[in-house]
Structure formats: structure tokens, C-alpha cells
């Protein structure tokens, strides 16, 4: 098969995954309608956090100092989960940066710890918190008589009744913990087991998840110009999620937390609240199905998941699944189109998650990882008695699969971003006159989205293509009305640890309503 015929054939084969500018524009409008419905009706998506807008926007800007922070998060690497503890130093206005990260350490959470009960797991966490606190005492002479407030980012399922309290749900992702647990209480208890003479007690000042922490960190650190507004936090890593401030009137009252932290002298109903969208859960599948974007390969991947049908948007956009989706398509093409007997293919291609998203991230012509055929041969070695041989056409085919998957993912994320900004009144309804930043009366021309996650940063051209889709949609929607509006992606990495630290003084200075 020639190079050109291979490309033509695979292009035809991949048509069910096609998503162009026109489809992305339609999808953004469908997501807008869908998200408005989820705000008022869904009890599993668009979940208010205990962080009010009065906390989020000033977010401790009058506060300086060093604050203990912890981040427990999931990654796609071997081992899967990590713990990070350190101090976040908030600096005064007028300096080159807004904060420093000090005495920070990180550790993988190995499988044997995941299989332990809660006492053992949080005892291990407490031991490492004590290790960092001890270093802080040695470095800065922290008083052992005063409680040390700590901010916590916890990237696992939990229910929050207030900013400082959370009930841990079944953690999943290989963890044995299944019952409801008081997260703050277990962290303090684990630390107390390892607190030696000279170490201060700790208290939990703030608890949040990774998506909210990213928004908090981004709003605090982004040096917005007069025509800019830090509007939203976006995560596209192992999973896919977004956080945005919304007005209370847009949300079902049954979703409100029991206690919400606000700055003194603010009326709760006026300030709005930070909302964790959980936009990848199945309530957001209808726009994808309506436009025919869920292919037979997506359905096959979905059915093999631990919870079929639970997170369709995540299966199509996030790093945990894109490699597996490519594997299903590649094997299908090789066996049904090219007639390769399944038994001739390397065993790795028959194993679930045998083709990693990380491998595909660098699988493109002129990659710094080398020639793509050589990469393919090394990653999927053939047995010595195999009659099958990898060719340049096979490598080109896999590259085209990766690129089409990535382009579709970028279009979906861009469309969801526009839909969410509209839902928050940061962009107007397509049928209404153009007014940007409506919710706060701001004259904003550029809405800035803080992003983080290895997938959007490293998988093919994910970041560049997402920005290109955003630019097309805003141009089509608003240019004809004579208004220049741009939605701009800006990095906000390590928001988990920094967001936890930033929330500490803001939480301590707030009241609860």
C-alpha cells in the first residue's frame, strides 16, 4: 500500500471522529443550553463549593505570610496517585511574582498503601505532613504553642458542608477506602500520630478539589490587564473538569452547601459562588450524541470502563482514555481494513490500555523521540516467528488516528468552554446583544481561562488546536456585531498546592453564612 493510499483510506475510516469548526460552533451552543439545564436540575453536576465570589476575587490579597498546604492528586503514571506537602508564601503587592513555594516535597502513593484501611493511609499522610512541618520549624522557628492552619486540595470524591469540612466518599482509582469519612479529622489524627515534641498542632482551614484550587490559584496569580478577566479554571489531564463562578440564581437551591465562606460586609446572594462543574459526567452527553460525535469506538471504550456511561465527555477528551481509544481504532483498522490476523499483532495491542496516551503524545513526524516507525517497532516488538512486519504506512496510520482523536478532543473542550462562559454570563447568549462580562458589569474584551494538565500541554497539538477552535467560535459569534472578543488560554500549573495555600488566609478572614 502506498503512503498516499494509506492516508486516504484511514481518513475515510476515521470520518466518524471528524469535528470541524462548524461542528464546534454548533456544539458550543448545545453545551450552553445543556449547562443551563444542569445548573438548575442536576444534583451530580454544577456543584456549588463553600467558596463565595467575595473570597475568590480578593482571595487574600491583603494577606502575606507562609501557609501550610497539602495536595493529594491522581496522575496517569505508574502508581497513579501522589501526595505533595509544602508551604506557600504569599508576597506583598508590587513584587515580580505573587507567591513562592517553599520546603515542598512529594511522594508517590504506592499500591500497598492504597490497599490499607483509612488509619494506615492517613497515618502515612500525617507522617509526611509532620516531616515538612518539622523542616518549617527548623527553618523559621515556628511556634509549637500555636495551631498551624493548613489548606488541603483533595482530588478524589468528597462532599463538603463548609470550606473546612469534607466527607470523603469511596475514593476509587485503586483505593480500598469505601465508607464515608471525615477528611479533616483523619488528616489531623494522622498528623498527631507523628507529632513529636516541638511541633505545633495543625488545624484544617480550607479543603477543596483540584479544579477549584486551579481557579483560586489562577485568579490570585494572573496579572490581568484592564481589558482582561480571569474567568475560569480548566483541567485536561488524567481527567477533564472545569470550575467557574456562578450566581446563586442559576443553581438549584438543594445543591447549596450548609455553610458558605464570605468576606465580611458582603451579602451572600449578591456575590455568587465558585462552582465545580463535573462537566464530564453523563448529564453533558446529550449535545455529543445530538451531533453524532460518539462513535462505535467510544461506545466500545465506554462499555469496558468500570462505570459504563458515567463520564462520556472524559472518555473523549482526557489523558486516561485517549491512548486506549487509539488502540481500539488501530486494531480495528489493521484487522478489518488491512486484513491482519489478530494473532499476528503484538500482545500489547490486545491489552486494555496497552497503548498509552503518553506514548502517543510524542508520536508525530519529526518528534524529538525519533522516527515514528522506529518508535512503533520499539513500543510493540514482534515475536521472532511473526510473519507480520511494521511498515511506514502502519506508523502513518497510527499518527493519523492520534491526530484525529486529539482534534476532536480540542473541539469538544473549546465548545464546552464557550458554553460554560455563556452560562456564567461572561459571554452573551447568541440571540442577545453583545455584552461581555455581564455578570459583574465589566467592560472586558478578553476572558482568560487558566488551564493545567499534562494532556492538554503535551498530547499532539491539543493546546494549539483548542485555542484555534476558541478563536473561530468567538469570531463567528461576535465579529459580525462589531465586537472583538477573545477567550484566551493561559497556563496555571501546580494549582492544587498553590490554591490550597492561598485559601488559608482567605478562609481565616472570612465569615460563614
Backbone torsions as a table, in degrees:
resi	resn	phi	psi	omega
1	UNK	NA	132.8	-178.9
2	UNK	-77.0	165.1	-179.8
3	UNK	-60.4	-45.5	-175.9
4	UNK	-67.3	-39.5	-179.6
5	UNK	-68.4	-33.8	177.2
6	UNK	-62.7	-43.7	-179.7
7	UNK	-65.3	-44.3	180.0
8	UNK	-60.6	-45.4	-178.4
9	UNK	-64.3	-45.3	-179.0
10	UNK	-68.1	-33.6	176.1
11	UNK	-61.1	-42.8	178.3
12	UNK	-65.6	-41.2	-178.5
13	UNK	-63.4	-32.6	-174.5
14	UNK	-92.5	6.9	-179.1
15	UNK	-55.4	-34.0	177.5
16	UNK	-61.1	-15.3	-180.0
17	UNK	-99.8	0.5	-173.3
18	UNK	-65.6	134.3	174.1
19	UNK	-144.5	111.3	-179.2
20	UNK	-106.9	-173.8	-176.6
21	UNK	-59.8	-42.5	-177.6
22	UNK	-64.1	-40.3	178.4
23	UNK	-67.3	-40.9	178.9
24	UNK	-60.5	-38.7	178.0
25	UNK	-63.3	-47.4	177.1
26	UNK	-61.1	-41.7	-178.1
27	UNK	-64.2	-37.2	179.4
28	UNK	-62.2	-37.6	178.6
29	UNK	-70.1	-39.6	178.5
30	UNK	-66.2	-40.4	177.6
31	UNK	-63.0	-38.1	178.6
32	UNK	-57.6	-49.4	178.7
33	UNK	-64.0	-42.0	-179.8
34	UNK	-63.1	-44.4	-178.1
35	UNK	-66.8	-37.8	176.3
36	UNK	-59.4	-41.3	178.7
37	UNK	-65.6	-44.3	-178.6
38	UNK	-64.2	-34.4	178.1
39	UNK	-57.5	-43.8	-172.7
40	UNK	-93.1	-20.3	-171.4
41	UNK	-116.5	-36.6	-173.5
42	UNK	-79.4	137.0	175.4
43	UNK	-101.7	2.1	178.5
44	UNK	-115.2	-6.9	177.9
45	UNK	-131.8	160.7	-176.9
46	UNK	53.6	63.4	-174.6
47	UNK	-95.5	120.3	177.3
48	UNK	-64.7	141.6	173.4
49	UNK	-97.9	170.6	176.1
50	UNK	-79.5	15.1	-176.6
51	UNK	-104.3	110.8	179.6
52	UNK	-81.1	164.3	178.2
53	UNK	-62.3	-29.0	179.9
54	UNK	-67.4	-26.8	173.8
55	UNK	-80.2	-42.3	-172.2
56	UNK	-67.5	-46.0	-174.1
57	UNK	-71.9	-53.1	175.4
58	UNK	-75.2	-29.2	176.6
59	UNK	27.6	58.0	171.2
60	UNK	76.2	24.3	-174.6
61	UNK	-68.4	-20.1	177.0
62	UNK	-85.0	-2.5	-175.1
63	UNK	-103.8	138.7	171.5
64	UNK	-128.2	164.6	178.9
65	UNK	131.2	-179.4	-179.1
66	UNK	-108.5	132.3	-174.2
67	UNK	-131.6	132.9	-178.9
68	UNK	-69.3	136.2	-177.4
69	UNK	-141.3	146.3	178.1
70	UNK	-133.3	140.9	179.0
71	UNK	-134.8	119.1	176.2
72	UNK	-114.4	116.8	-168.0
73	UNK	-141.8	163.2	-178.1
74	UNK	-104.9	142.1	176.9
75	UNK	-133.2	162.5	179.3
76	UNK	-82.6	4.4	-177.1
77	UNK	-80.3	169.3	177.2
78	UNK	-60.4	133.4	-174.2
79	UNK	100.7	-42.1	166.0
80	UNK	84.0	-34.9	-173.8
81	UNK	-134.0	152.4	-175.4
82	UNK	-141.3	156.1	173.4
83	UNK	-118.1	135.8	178.5
84	UNK	-132.9	130.7	-179.5
85	UNK	-134.8	140.6	177.6
86	UNK	-174.6	-173.8	175.1
87	UNK	-110.2	137.6	174.9
88	UNK	-107.3	119.4	-179.7
89	UNK	-97.9	116.0	177.4
90	UNK	-89.7	128.0	-173.6
91	UNK	-100.5	160.7	-179.7
92	UNK	-75.3	162.1	179.0
93	UNK	-60.0	153.0	174.7
94	UNK	92.2	-2.3	177.9
95	UNK	-93.8	165.1	-175.9
96	UNK	-63.6	-30.0	179.1
97	UNK	-130.3	164.6	-177.4
98	UNK	-92.6	-22.7	-176.2
99	UNK	-155.6	163.8	171.6
100	UNK	-125.0	149.8	172.1
101	UNK	-106.8	122.4	-170.6
102	UNK	-123.8	145.4	175.2
103	UNK	53.2	29.0	-175.1
104	UNK	-77.8	136.5	175.7
105	UNK	-134.9	154.1	177.8
106	UNK	-138.3	152.4	-177.4
107	UNK	-142.9	140.4	172.4
108	UNK	-73.9	145.0	175.1
109	UNK	-95.1	101.1	-172.9
110	UNK	-74.2	163.9	-172.6
111	UNK	-59.4	-37.1	-177.6
112	UNK	-64.0	-29.6	176.4
113	UNK	-73.1	-37.1	178.7
114	UNK	-61.7	-32.1	-176.5
115	UNK	-84.0	-7.7	-179.8
116	UNK	-78.2	167.6	175.3
117	UNK	-77.5	177.2	-173.2
118	UNK	-64.3	-36.2	-178.5
119	UNK	-62.7	-43.7	180.0
120	UNK	-68.4	-44.4	-178.5
121	UNK	-62.5	-49.5	-177.2
122	UNK	-76.5	-20.9	169.6
123	UNK	-65.0	-41.5	176.2
124	UNK	-64.1	-43.1	177.3
125	UNK	-61.0	-46.2	-179.7
126	UNK	-61.2	-36.3	177.8
127	UNK	-60.8	-39.7	-178.5
128	UNK	-78.8	-30.2	172.0
129	UNK	-62.9	-44.6	179.4
130	UNK	-61.4	-35.0	179.1
131	UNK	-62.2	-43.2	179.3
132	UNK	-72.8	-40.0	177.8
133	UNK	-61.4	-41.5	178.5
134	UNK	-59.4	-41.7	177.7
135	UNK	-64.7	-36.7	177.1
136	UNK	-65.3	-38.8	177.5
137	UNK	-64.5	-41.7	179.9
138	UNK	-67.5	-35.0	-174.9
139	UNK	-82.2	-41.4	-172.8
140	UNK	-119.2	0.6	-179.4
141	UNK	65.0	43.9	179.5
142	UNK	-58.9	140.9	-179.6
143	UNK	-71.4	135.5	178.0
144	UNK	-85.1	-5.0	-177.5
145	UNK	-94.5	-13.9	-176.2
146	UNK	-108.9	136.9	176.8
147	UNK	-61.1	138.9	179.3
148	UNK	-101.5	111.1	-179.1
149	UNK	-72.4	142.9	-178.1
150	UNK	-130.0	139.4	172.0
151	UNK	-99.0	142.1	-174.2
152	UNK	-128.0	127.7	166.8
153	UNK	-108.9	125.5	-174.9
154	UNK	-129.4	110.0	-171.4
155	UNK	-93.0	44.1	178.7
156	UNK	-135.5	162.2	-174.5
157	UNK	-59.8	134.3	177.1
158	UNK	-158.1	158.0	174.0
159	UNK	-110.8	135.5	-179.9
160	UNK	-115.9	133.4	173.9
161	UNK	-102.5	-20.4	175.6
162	UNK	-155.8	173.7	-177.1
163	UNK	-63.1	-29.9	-176.0
164	UNK	-102.6	2.7	-176.5
165	UNK	-129.0	137.7	178.4
166	UNK	-150.4	143.6	175.6
167	UNK	-105.0	120.1	-178.0
168	UNK	-75.6	131.8	176.9
169	UNK	-94.4	-175.9	173.1
170	UNK	-56.7	123.9	-170.4
171	UNK	-77.8	-29.8	-176.7
172	UNK	64.6	-161.3	175.0
173	UNK	52.9	33.7	175.9
174	UNK	92.5	-4.0	-180.0
175	UNK	-84.2	141.3	-177.9
176	UNK	-80.4	-16.8	-176.1
177	UNK	-65.6	124.3	-177.7
178	UNK	-125.0	-20.9	-174.9
179	UNK	-91.4	161.7	177.7
180	UNK	-69.0	129.9	-177.8
181	UNK	-133.5	147.3	173.8
182	UNK	-76.8	104.8	-174.0
183	UNK	-62.3	-50.3	-178.5
184	UNK	-60.6	-42.8	179.8
185	UNK	-62.7	-40.4	179.0
186	UNK	-68.6	-35.9	177.6
187	UNK	-65.9	-44.9	179.1
188	UNK	-64.0	-43.5	179.5
189	UNK	-62.4	-42.5	178.4
190	UNK	-63.1	-39.6	178.1
191	UNK	-66.9	-42.6	-178.1
192	UNK	-61.1	-31.0	178.2
193	UNK	-62.5	-23.9	-175.3
194	UNK	-119.9	8.1	179.0
195	UNK	-80.0	117.1	179.6
196	UNK	-100.3	174.9	179.4
197	UNK	-56.1	135.9	179.2
198	UNK	95.2	-11.3	177.8
199	UNK	-96.4	138.7	179.5
200	UNK	-77.2	156.5	169.4
201	UNK	-69.4	159.1	175.8
202	UNK	-114.9	156.0	170.3
203	UNK	-133.9	147.7	-178.7
204	UNK	-85.6	114.2	-178.6
205	UNK	-90.9	-35.1	-176.0
206	UNK	-153.7	140.7	174.9
207	UNK	-130.0	136.0	176.9
208	UNK	-151.7	175.6	175.8
209	UNK	-103.2	177.3	-172.4
210	UNK	-65.8	-37.4	-178.7
211	UNK	-66.5	-43.4	179.2
212	UNK	-68.6	-41.3	178.9
213	UNK	-60.4	-36.9	177.8
214	UNK	-63.3	-43.4	178.0
215	UNK	-63.5	-45.7	178.8
216	UNK	-57.7	-48.0	-178.7
217	UNK	-63.7	-40.7	-177.4
218	UNK	-67.7	-46.3	179.4
219	UNK	-60.1	-38.5	-177.9
220	UNK	-70.0	-42.0	-169.7
221	UNK	-94.2	-25.2	-171.9
222	UNK	-71.0	125.0	-177.8
223	UNK	-82.7	73.0	-173.5
224	UNK	-64.3	133.4	173.4
225	UNK	-78.5	169.2	-178.2
226	UNK	-56.6	-27.9	-178.8
227	UNK	-97.0	13.9	-177.0
228	UNK	-122.0	156.5	174.4
229	UNK	-144.6	126.8	173.5
230	UNK	-74.4	108.4	-164.5
231	UNK	-110.1	-19.7	-166.4
232	UNK	-164.2	150.5	173.2
233	UNK	-112.2	137.0	-175.5
234	UNK	-131.7	131.9	175.6
235	UNK	-120.2	122.7	172.3
236	UNK	-133.2	83.3	179.3
237	UNK	-125.8	-120.9	172.6
238	UNK	-58.6	-41.5	175.3
239	UNK	-119.4	-173.1	-178.7
240	UNK	-138.4	126.2	-178.1
241	UNK	-157.0	167.2	179.0
242	UNK	-149.0	152.2	177.7
243	UNK	-132.0	141.3	-178.0
244	UNK	-153.1	148.9	173.4
245	UNK	-75.2	136.1	177.7
246	UNK	-133.2	152.5	175.9
247	UNK	-75.2	147.9	-178.6
248	UNK	-58.1	-33.4	-175.8
249	UNK	-63.9	-17.7	-178.7
250	UNK	-86.7	-7.9	-170.2
251	UNK	-113.8	148.1	175.3
252	UNK	-67.6	132.3	-174.1
253	UNK	-63.4	-25.3	-179.9
254	UNK	-69.9	-10.3	-179.3
255	UNK	-93.1	-7.0	-175.3
256	UNK	-67.5	138.5	171.5
257	UNK	-63.6	159.2	179.1
258	UNK	-63.9	-43.0	-178.6
259	UNK	-128.9	134.2	-178.1
260	UNK	-124.2	131.3	-177.9
261	UNK	-83.7	127.6	178.7
262	UNK	-133.2	155.2	172.2
263	UNK	-71.2	148.3	-179.8
264	UNK	-59.3	147.2	177.7
265	UNK	74.7	14.0	175.1
266	UNK	-106.9	140.4	173.3
267	UNK	-85.0	126.7	-174.0
268	UNK	-57.4	-42.5	-175.8
269	UNK	-70.8	-18.4	-179.7
270	UNK	-85.0	-24.9	-166.7
271	UNK	-93.6	-20.3	-177.9
272	UNK	76.2	-174.3	-169.8
273	UNK	-151.8	149.2	175.1
274	UNK	-75.2	130.4	-174.7
275	UNK	-118.1	128.7	174.0
276	UNK	-88.4	109.3	-169.9
277	UNK	-72.1	-32.2	-170.3
278	UNK	45.5	47.1	-171.2
279	UNK	-69.5	-9.4	-179.8
280	UNK	-83.7	-11.1	-178.2
281	UNK	-70.2	161.5	-165.6
282	UNK	-61.8	-14.0	176.1
283	UNK	-62.7	-21.8	180.0
284	UNK	-96.4	13.4	-177.8
285	UNK	-78.9	-25.6	-172.1
286	UNK	-59.7	-41.0	176.1
287	UNK	-62.1	-35.9	179.7
288	UNK	-66.6	-42.0	179.0
289	UNK	-71.3	-38.1	-178.7
290	UNK	-58.4	-37.4	-178.5
291	UNK	-96.1	10.8	174.9
292	UNK	67.9	32.0	-175.1
293	UNK	-91.8	-9.4	179.4
294	UNK	-95.2	110.8	-173.8
295	UNK	-88.1	176.1	177.0
296	UNK	-65.5	-29.4	178.4
297	UNK	-72.1	-36.7	174.9
298	UNK	-61.7	-42.7	179.0
299	UNK	-64.1	-38.6	179.3
300	UNK	-65.1	-43.2	177.5
301	UNK	-62.5	-44.9	-178.5
302	UNK	-57.9	-47.6	-176.6
303	UNK	-62.8	-27.2	-178.7
304	UNK	-85.6	-7.5	-177.6
305	UNK	-75.5	162.3	-180.0
306	UNK	-60.5	-33.7	179.9
307	UNK	-130.7	81.5	-177.3
308	UNK	-54.1	136.0	177.6
309	UNK	81.3	0.0	-172.2
310	UNK	-77.2	-45.1	-173.7
311	UNK	-133.5	65.4	-175.0
312	UNK	-60.7	-38.0	179.8
313	UNK	-65.7	-37.7	179.2
314	UNK	-66.7	-37.8	179.4
315	UNK	-62.3	-24.4	-176.0
316	UNK	-98.8	-6.8	-172.8
317	UNK	-131.7	-17.9	-166.1
318	UNK	-106.8	156.7	-173.2
319	UNK	-63.4	-26.7	179.4
320	UNK	-63.5	-25.8	-169.0
321	UNK	-119.2	-19.0	-172.2
322	UNK	-64.4	-36.9	177.0
323	UNK	-65.1	-41.4	178.7
324	UNK	-65.0	-39.4	176.8
325	UNK	-61.2	-43.5	178.1
326	UNK	-62.3	-38.5	179.3
327	UNK	-61.6	-45.9	-179.7
328	UNK	-60.6	-42.9	-178.8
329	UNK	-69.3	-43.3	-177.9
330	UNK	-62.1	-47.2	179.4
331	UNK	-64.0	-40.5	178.0
332	UNK	-60.3	-46.1	-179.0
333	UNK	-65.0	-45.9	-178.0
334	UNK	-62.3	-40.1	-173.7
335	UNK	-86.4	-37.9	-175.2
336	UNK	-93.0	-33.6	-179.0
337	UNK	-92.9	-46.8	-176.9
338	UNK	-93.1	-6.3	173.6
339	UNK	71.0	24.7	177.9
340	UNK	-75.2	125.1	176.4
341	UNK	-59.9	132.1	-178.1
342	UNK	-52.9	-37.0	-177.7
343	UNK	-67.9	-16.5	178.3
344	UNK	-81.7	-14.9	-178.3
345	UNK	-80.1	151.1	177.5
346	UNK	-58.1	147.1	-177.3
347	UNK	-58.7	-33.6	-178.9
348	UNK	-58.8	-30.2	179.5
349	UNK	-76.7	-11.9	177.1
350	UNK	-98.4	-3.2	-178.3
351	UNK	-96.8	137.2	176.7
352	UNK	-60.0	132.0	-175.9
353	UNK	63.1	23.1	178.2
354	UNK	-71.6	-19.3	175.1
355	UNK	-111.7	113.4	-171.4
356	UNK	-87.6	149.8	174.4
357	UNK	-62.7	-36.7	179.0
358	UNK	-60.1	-44.8	177.7
359	UNK	-59.7	-45.3	-178.1
360	UNK	-69.8	-22.7	-179.3
361	UNK	-57.6	-34.3	-176.1
362	UNK	-108.8	14.3	-176.0
363	UNK	-95.1	85.9	179.7
364	UNK	-156.9	157.6	179.8
365	UNK	-55.9	140.3	179.8
366	UNK	65.5	24.0	176.6
367	UNK	-65.6	148.7	176.4
368	UNK	-71.0	-7.2	175.4
369	UNK	-85.8	-4.1	177.3
370	UNK	107.2	-175.8	-179.2
371	UNK	-58.5	137.7	-173.8
372	UNK	-68.9	-32.0	175.9
373	UNK	-64.6	-43.2	178.5
374	UNK	-64.6	-38.5	176.0
375	UNK	-60.5	-44.3	-178.6
376	UNK	-64.5	-43.1	-179.6
377	UNK	-64.3	-37.3	-179.5
378	UNK	-73.7	-40.9	-177.1
379	UNK	-70.9	-36.6	-177.9
380	UNK	-127.1	78.8	-178.9
381	UNK	-68.4	143.2	179.5
382	UNK	-95.5	148.0	177.4
383	UNK	-66.8	154.8	-175.8
384	UNK	-64.3	-25.8	-178.7
385	UNK	-96.6	8.5	-179.4
386	UNK	-75.7	138.6	175.1
387	UNK	-89.3	-6.5	-179.8
388	UNK	-87.1	142.8	179.8
389	UNK	-133.7	134.7	174.6
390	UNK	-69.6	139.0	178.8
391	UNK	-126.5	171.5	176.4
392	UNK	-62.2	-33.7	177.7
393	UNK	-63.3	-39.5	177.3
394	UNK	-62.6	-43.5	179.7
395	UNK	-64.0	-42.2	178.1
396	UNK	-62.9	-39.5	179.1
397	UNK	-60.4	-47.7	-179.7
398	UNK	-64.3	-37.5	176.9
399	UNK	-61.8	-44.5	180.0
400	UNK	-63.5	-37.5	176.5
401	UNK	-61.5	-48.4	-179.8
402	UNK	-59.6	-42.2	-176.7
403	UNK	-68.3	-40.9	179.5
404	UNK	-67.7	-41.1	175.9
405	UNK	-59.1	-45.0	-178.7
406	UNK	-66.2	-41.9	-179.8
407	UNK	-62.5	-44.1	177.9
408	UNK	-62.3	-42.9	179.2
409	UNK	-60.6	-43.3	179.8
410	UNK	-62.8	-40.2	179.1
411	UNK	-66.2	-39.6	178.6
412	UNK	-65.2	-46.3	-179.4
413	UNK	-64.1	-41.4	178.5
414	UNK	-63.3	-45.0	-179.5
415	UNK	-63.9	-41.5	178.4
416	UNK	-65.0	-36.9	178.7
417	UNK	-63.1	-46.6	178.1
418	UNK	-63.3	-43.9	178.9
419	UNK	-60.0	-39.7	-179.4
420	UNK	-70.3	-41.4	178.0
421	UNK	-63.2	-35.4	174.9
422	UNK	-66.8	-41.7	-179.7
423	UNK	-60.2	-31.9	179.7
424	UNK	-88.4	6.2	-177.7
425	UNK	64.2	19.3	174.0
426	UNK	-81.4	-26.4	169.4
427	UNK	-122.8	147.1	-176.5
428	UNK	-78.4	159.7	169.9
429	UNK	-59.3	139.8	-178.9
430	UNK	-56.3	-26.1	-177.3
431	UNK	-88.6	-3.8	-176.3
432	UNK	-106.6	161.4	175.2
433	UNK	-60.3	150.8	-175.4
434	UNK	-73.0	119.5	172.2
435	UNK	-143.1	112.3	-176.6
436	UNK	-92.5	146.5	-178.6
437	UNK	64.4	36.0	-175.0
438	UNK	-56.0	-41.6	-170.7
439	UNK	-59.0	-32.2	-177.1
440	UNK	-116.4	10.8	179.2
441	UNK	66.1	23.1	-176.2
442	UNK	-85.8	147.4	173.7
443	UNK	-96.1	80.5	-173.4
444	UNK	-109.7	131.7	176.6
445	UNK	-103.0	-19.7	-177.8
446	UNK	-132.0	117.2	175.2
447	UNK	-96.9	126.6	-172.8
448	UNK	-107.9	130.2	-179.0
449	UNK	-109.7	118.9	177.9
450	UNK	-82.4	120.4	-177.1
451	UNK	-113.9	154.1	171.8
452	UNK	-151.4	165.8	179.9
453	UNK	120.5	134.7	-177.3
454	UNK	-65.5	-29.4	-176.2
455	UNK	-66.6	-50.5	-178.9
456	UNK	-68.0	-25.4	179.5
457	UNK	-79.2	-36.5	-165.5
458	UNK	-120.5	-15.0	-174.8
459	UNK	-82.5	104.6	179.5
460	UNK	51.3	-126.6	-179.0
461	UNK	-110.4	35.0	-173.0
462	UNK	-54.1	-51.4	-176.5
463	UNK	-64.8	-48.5	-178.7
464	UNK	-61.1	-43.0	-177.9
465	UNK	-71.4	-34.5	175.7
466	UNK	-61.6	-44.5	177.8
467	UNK	-63.2	-38.7	179.6
468	UNK	-64.3	-41.8	176.0
469	UNK	-63.2	-42.6	177.6
470	UNK	-59.4	-44.0	-179.7
471	UNK	-63.2	-42.0	179.9
472	UNK	-64.1	-47.2	-176.3
473	UNK	-62.3	-46.0	-179.1
474	UNK	-67.2	-36.3	177.0
475	UNK	-62.9	-46.4	-178.7
476	UNK	-65.6	-38.8	-175.0
477	UNK	-76.9	-34.8	-167.0
478	UNK	-120.5	-22.0	-174.6
479	UNK	-63.3	-38.0	-177.9
480	UNK	-65.3	-21.3	178.9
481	UNK	-91.8	7.5	175.0
482	UNK	78.1	21.1	-178.5
483	UNK	-120.3	127.8	177.2
484	UNK	-93.9	110.7	179.8
485	UNK	-125.7	136.3	176.3
486	UNK	-132.0	139.0	170.3
487	UNK	-104.4	118.1	-169.7
488	UNK	-116.8	132.5	176.3
489	UNK	-88.2	129.6	177.2
490	UNK	-132.8	142.8	-176.6
491	UNK	-69.0	143.4	172.5
492	UNK	-144.2	74.5	-174.7
493	UNK	-85.6	157.4	179.9
494	UNK	57.9	32.2	179.4
495	UNK	-67.0	-22.4	180.0
496	UNK	-61.2	-52.2	-177.1
497	UNK	-74.3	-41.0	-178.3
498	UNK	-71.6	-39.7	178.9
499	UNK	-61.5	-39.0	178.0
500	UNK	-61.8	-42.9	179.6
501	UNK	-68.0	-40.6	-179.0
502	UNK	-62.9	-36.0	-176.7
503	UNK	-69.9	-21.5	-174.2
504	UNK	-59.5	-58.4	-178.7
505	UNK	-66.4	-32.1	177.7
506	UNK	-64.1	-40.9	178.8
507	UNK	-67.1	-41.6	-178.3
508	UNK	-66.2	-28.7	-177.9
509	UNK	-90.6	-3.7	-174.5
510	UNK	-93.6	168.7	169.8
511	UNK	-114.8	166.3	-180.0
512	UNK	-112.2	137.2	-177.6
513	UNK	-127.5	NA	NA
